[in-house]
Amino acid sequence: MIDNDSPDLASGLRHTVTRLYLTLRRNSPINELSAAQASGLAALVDYGPMRMGEFADRESIRMPTATALIDGLLRDGYVTRDPDPDDRRAVLVAPTDNGVAIVSDIRTSRDDNVTRALETLSDDHRAALAAALPALRELQTRMELS
């Protein structure tokens, strides 16, 4: 049994969340985008237009990688790249309507997949997952800030 202060809690949580995410990706593949493109596009949808440096930082990638990723999304019509009105030397990247739609479609597909799996769990397990959501969200927030 894992107690609240055990190093096994961090390891078990990390392993389970990672495997859960990989299973979700495998069961709801995104044929149009690579995993990196899907992550980057979702960040733009969630956080709005941003400069390339902020995008690279948010995605934890180097600038050349961010530029290549945005170039691919731009070529496929999922993002725009426009001059920053506050600084002519910088550009802002933003999702297009098509980019927002594909992220919405992906999320709907994955939500449907999770809903079907949740329906197979016991009431107690569904209640435990619902009760854990606030703590998981707080953990995500704290990890993003560190």
ZADO-1210 file (C-alpha; in nm, 4 decimals, padded with zeros to 6 digits):
<atoms>
<atom x="00.0000" y="00.0000" z="00.0000" code="MET" pos="1"/>
<atom x="00.1245" y="00.3473" z="-00.0878" code="ILE" pos="2"/>
<atom x="00.0958" y="00.6082" z="00.1884" code="ASP" pos="3"/>
<atom x="00.0595" y="00.9828" z="00.1325" code="ASN" pos="4"/>
<atom x="00.4261" y="01.0614" z="00.2063" code="ASP" pos="5"/>
<atom x="00.5833" y="00.7702" z="00.0261" code="SER" pos="6"/>
<atom x="00.8237" y="00.8270" z="-00.2628" code="PRO" pos="7"/>
<atom x="00.6241" y="00.5453" z="-00.4191" code="ASP" pos="8"/>
<atom x="00.3276" y="00.7856" z="-00.4487" code="LEU" pos="9"/>
<atom x="00.5189" y="01.0124" z="-00.6884" code="ALA" pos="10"/>
<atom x="00.6512" y="00.7172" z="-00.8860" code="SER" pos="11"/>
<atom x="00.3154" y="00.5418" z="-00.9009" code="GLY" pos="12"/>
<atom x="00.1309" y="00.8572" z="-01.0000" code="LEU" pos="13"/>
<atom x="00.3859" y="00.9480" z="-01.2677" code="ARG" pos="14"/>
<atom x="00.3824" y="00.5989" z="-01.4139" code="HIS" pos="15"/>
<atom x="00.0025" y="00.5671" z="-01.4122" code="THR" pos="16"/>
<atom x="-00.0639" y="00.9129" z="-01.5572" code="VAL" pos="17"/>
<atom x="00.1956" y="00.8569" z="-01.8294" code="THR" pos="18"/>
<atom x="00.0550" y="00.5162" z="-01.9228" code="ARG" pos="19"/>
<atom x="-00.3004" y="00.6529" z="-01.9138" code="LEU" pos="20"/>
<atom x="-00.2043" y="00.9350" z="-02.1519" code="TYR" pos="21"/>
<atom x="-00.0238" y="00.6988" z="-02.3886" code="LEU" pos="22"/>
<atom x="-00.3230" y="00.4633" z="-02.3882" code="THR" pos="23"/>
<atom x="-00.5535" y="00.7555" z="-02.4624" code="LEU" pos="24"/>
<atom x="-00.3339" y="00.8640" z="-02.7547" code="ARG" pos="25"/>
<atom x="-00.3213" y="00.5091" z="-02.8887" code="ARG" pos="26"/>
<atom x="-00.7002" y="00.4659" z="-02.8620" code="ASN" pos="27"/>
<atom x="-00.7766" y="00.8093" z="-03.0120" code="SER" pos="28"/>
<atom x="-00.5018" y="00.8732" z="-03.2654" code="PRO" pos="29"/>
<atom x="-00.4571" y="01.2050" z="-03.4399" code="ILE" pos="30"/>
<atom x="-00.3865" y="01.1255" z="-03.8016" code="ASN" pos="31"/>
<atom x="-00.3482" y="01.4868" z="-03.9140" code="GLU" pos="32"/>
<atom x="-00.0874" y="01.5964" z="-03.6583" code="LEU" pos="33"/>
<atom x="00.2215" y="01.4657" z="-03.4853" code="SER" pos="34"/>
<atom x="00.2120" y="01.4535" z="-03.1053" code="ALA" pos="35"/>
<atom x="00.4325" y="01.7651" z="-03.0911" code="ALA" pos="36"/>
<atom x="00.2072" y="01.9521" z="-03.3352" code="GLN" pos="37"/>
<atom x="-00.1048" y="01.8522" z="-03.1425" code="ALA" pos="38"/>
<atom x="00.0528" y="01.9679" z="-02.8150" code="SER" pos="39"/>
<atom x="00.1654" y="02.2995" z="-02.9629" code="GLY" pos="40"/>
<atom x="-00.1667" y="02.3677" z="-03.1304" code="LEU" pos="41"/>
<atom x="-00.3553" y="02.2831" z="-02.8094" code="ALA" pos="42"/>
<atom x="-00.1324" y="02.5275" z="-02.6182" code="ALA" pos="43"/>
<atom x="-00.2201" y="02.8032" z="-02.8648" code="LEU" pos="44"/>
<atom x="-00.5906" y="02.7208" z="-02.8356" code="VAL" pos="45"/>
<atom x="-00.5738" y="02.7146" z="-02.4542" code="ASP" pos="46"/>
<atom x="-00.3499" y="03.0169" z="-02.3925" code="TYR" pos="47"/>
<atom x="-00.4140" y="03.2332" z="-02.6997" code="GLY" pos="48"/>
<atom x="-00.1735" y="03.4046" z="-02.9356" code="PRO" pos="49"/>
<atom x="00.1853" y="03.4195" z="-02.8166" code="MET" pos="50"/>
<atom x="00.5321" y="03.5104" z="-02.9285" code="ARG" pos="51"/>
<atom x="00.7588" y="03.2364" z="-03.0540" code="MET" pos="52"/>
<atom x="00.9817" y="03.2544" z="-02.7450" code="GLY" pos="53"/>
<atom x="00.6849" y="03.2089" z="-02.5131" code="GLU" pos="54"/>
<atom x="00.5613" y="02.9222" z="-02.7301" code="PHE" pos="55"/>
<atom x="00.9016" y="02.7510" z="-02.7133" code="ALA" pos="56"/>
<atom x="00.9155" y="02.7970" z="-02.3356" code="ASP" pos="57"/>
<atom x="00.5610" y="02.6701" z="-02.2851" code="ARG" pos="58"/>
<atom x="00.6309" y="02.3605" z="-02.4948" code="GLU" pos="59"/>
<atom x="00.9795" y="02.3129" z="-02.3414" code="SER" pos="60"/>
<atom x="01.1481" y="02.3107" z="-02.6804" code="ILE" pos="61"/>
<atom x="01.4300" y="02.5086" z="-02.8390" code="ARG" pos="62"/>
<atom x="01.3573" y="02.7960" z="-03.0761" code="MET" pos="63"/>
<atom x="01.4637" y="02.6100" z="-03.3937" code="PRO" pos="64"/>
<atom x="01.2287" y="02.3255" z="-03.3012" code="THR" pos="65"/>
<atom x="00.9472" y="02.5711" z="-03.2255" code="ALA" pos="66"/>
<atom x="01.0007" y="02.7436" z="-03.5593" code="THR" pos="67"/>
<atom x="00.9887" y="02.4128" z="-03.7491" code="ALA" pos="68"/>
<atom x="00.6772" y="02.3043" z="-03.5611" code="LEU" pos="69"/>
<atom x="00.4970" y="02.6333" z="-03.6292" code="ILE" pos="70"/>
<atom x="00.6091" y="02.6246" z="-03.9951" code="ASP" pos="71"/>
<atom x="00.4370" y="02.2860" z="-04.0353" code="GLY" pos="72"/>
<atom x="00.1185" y="02.4045" z="-03.8638" code="LEU" pos="73"/>
<atom x="00.1235" y="02.7214" z="-04.0753" code="LEU" pos="74"/>
<atom x="00.1675" y="02.5229" z="-04.3983" code="ARG" pos="75"/>
<atom x="-00.1336" y="02.3069" z="-04.3074" code="ASP" pos="76"/>
<atom x="-00.3512" y="02.6067" z="-04.2209" code="GLY" pos="77"/>
<atom x="-00.3772" y="02.5456" z="-03.8453" code="TYR" pos="78"/>
<atom x="-00.2011" y="02.8644" z="-03.7287" code="VAL" pos="79"/>
<atom x="-00.1242" y="03.2170" z="-03.8397" code="THR" pos="80"/>
<atom x="00.1974" y="03.4071" z="-03.7840" code="ARG" pos="81"/>
<atom x="00.1537" y="03.7853" z="-03.7746" code="ASP" pos="82"/>
<atom x="00.3666" y="04.0803" z="-03.6634" code="PRO" pos="83"/>
<atom x="00.3327" y="04.1619" z="-03.2936" code="ASP" pos="84"/>
<atom x="00.1568" y="04.5022" z="-03.2780" code="PRO" pos="85"/>
<atom x="00.3644" y="04.5884" z="-02.9688" code="ASP" pos="86"/>
<atom x="00.7026" y="04.4989" z="-03.1221" code="ASP" pos="87"/>
<atom x="00.7616" y="04.4948" z="-03.4986" code="ARG" pos="88"/>
<atom x="01.0628" y="04.2655" z="-03.4536" code="ARG" pos="89"/>
<atom x="00.8494" y="03.9890" z="-03.3011" code="ALA" pos="90"/>
<atom x="00.5705" y="03.7721" z="-03.4365" code="VAL" pos="91"/>
<atom x="00.2605" y="03.6310" z="-03.2740" code="LEU" pos="92"/>
<atom x="00.1382" y="03.2831" z="-03.3552" code="VAL" pos="93"/>
<atom x="-00.2299" y="03.2043" z="-03.3155" code="ALA" pos="94"/>
<atom x="-00.4615" y="02.9181" z="-03.4053" code="PRO" pos="95"/>
<atom x="-00.6877" y="02.9548" z="-03.7063" code="THR" pos="96"/>
<atom x="-01.0539" y="02.8525" z="-03.6955" code="ASP" pos="97"/>
<atom x="-00.9416" y="02.5264" z="-03.8579" code="ASN" pos="98"/>
<atom x="-00.6802" y="02.4800" z="-03.5835" code="GLY" pos="99"/>
<atom x="-00.9381" y="02.5404" z="-03.3098" code="VAL" pos="100"/>
<atom x="-01.1761" y="02.2950" z="-03.4787" code="ALA" pos="101"/>
<atom x="-00.9219" y="02.0133" z="-03.5009" code="ILE" pos="102"/>
<atom x="-00.8282" y="02.0551" z="-03.1333" code="VAL" pos="103"/>
<atom x="-01.1988" y="02.0474" z="-03.0458" code="SER" pos="104"/>
<atom x="-01.2498" y="01.7330" z="-03.2538" code="ASP" pos="105"/>
<atom x="-00.9522" y="01.5617" z="-03.0889" code="ILE" pos="106"/>
<atom x="-01.0749" y="01.6520" z="-02.7424" code="ARG" pos="107"/>
<atom x="-01.4276" y="01.5321" z="-02.8174" code="THR" pos="108"/>
<atom x="-01.2956" y="01.2006" z="-02.9487" code="SER" pos="109"/>
<atom x="-01.0764" y="01.1527" z="-02.6428" code="ARG" pos="110"/>
<atom x="-01.3547" y="01.2570" z="-02.4040" code="ASP" pos="111"/>
<atom x="-01.5818" y="00.9987" z="-02.5686" code="ASP" pos="112"/>
<atom x="-01.3107" y="00.7356" z="-02.5275" code="ASN" pos="113"/>
<atom x="-01.2657" y="00.8156" z="-02.1581" code="VAL" pos="114"/>
<atom x="-01.6435" y="00.8262" z="-02.1038" code="THR" pos="115"/>
<atom x="-01.6792" y="00.4738" z="-02.2430" code="ARG" pos="116"/>
<atom x="-01.4012" y="00.3490" z="-02.0155" code="ALA" pos="117"/>
<atom x="-01.5463" y="00.5258" z="-01.7112" code="LEU" pos="118"/>
<atom x="-01.8795" y="00.3546" z="-01.7706" code="GLU" pos="119"/>
<atom x="-01.7085" y="00.0200" z="-01.7121" code="THR" pos="120"/>
<atom x="-01.5777" y="00.1215" z="-01.3674" code="LEU" pos="121"/>
<atom x="-01.7550" y="00.0729" z="-01.0385" code="SER" pos="122"/>
<atom x="-01.9376" y="00.3631" z="-00.8761" code="ASP" pos="123"/>
<atom x="-01.6682" y="00.3722" z="-00.6058" code="ASP" pos="124"/>
<atom x="-01.3874" y="00.4031" z="-00.8607" code="HIS" pos="125"/>
<atom x="-01.5698" y="00.6788" z="-01.0529" code="ARG" pos="126"/>
<atom x="-01.6290" y="00.8651" z="-00.7255" code="ALA" pos="127"/>
<atom x="-01.2613" y="00.8282" z="-00.6311" code="ALA" pos="128"/>
<atom x="-01.1559" y="00.9691" z="-00.9686" code="LEU" pos="129"/>
<atom x="-01.3981" y="01.2611" z="-00.9357" code="ALA" pos="130"/>
<atom x="-01.2677" y="01.3335" z="-00.5855" code="ALA" pos="131"/>
<atom x="-00.9066" y="01.3247" z="-00.7112" code="ALA" pos="132"/>
<atom x="-00.9592" y="01.5794" z="-00.9922" code="LEU" pos="133"/>
<atom x="-00.9040" y="01.8947" z="-00.7801" code="PRO" pos="134"/>
<atom x="-00.5807" y="01.7540" z="-00.6386" code="ALA" pos="135"/>
<atom x="-00.4582" y="01.6481" z="-00.9827" code="LEU" pos="136"/>
<atom x="-00.5343" y="01.9931" z="-01.1238" code="ARG" pos="137"/>
<atom x="-00.3466" y="02.1574" z="-00.8368" code="GLU" pos="138"/>
<atom x="-00.0519" y="01.9226" z="-00.8906" code="LEU" pos="139"/>
<atom x="-00.0479" y="02.0190" z="-01.2602" code="GLN" pos="140"/>
<atom x="-00.0538" y="02.3906" z="-01.1726" code="THR" pos="141"/>
<atom x="00.2333" y="02.3577" z="-00.9265" code="ARG" pos="142"/>
<atom x="00.4410" y="02.1537" z="-01.1689" code="MET" pos="143"/>
<atom x="00.3830" y="02.4119" z="-01.4443" code="GLU" pos="144"/>
<atom x="00.5036" y="02.6892" z="-01.2128" code="LEU" pos="145"/>
<atom x="00.8220" y="02.5143" z="-01.1078" code="SER" pos="146"/>
</atoms>
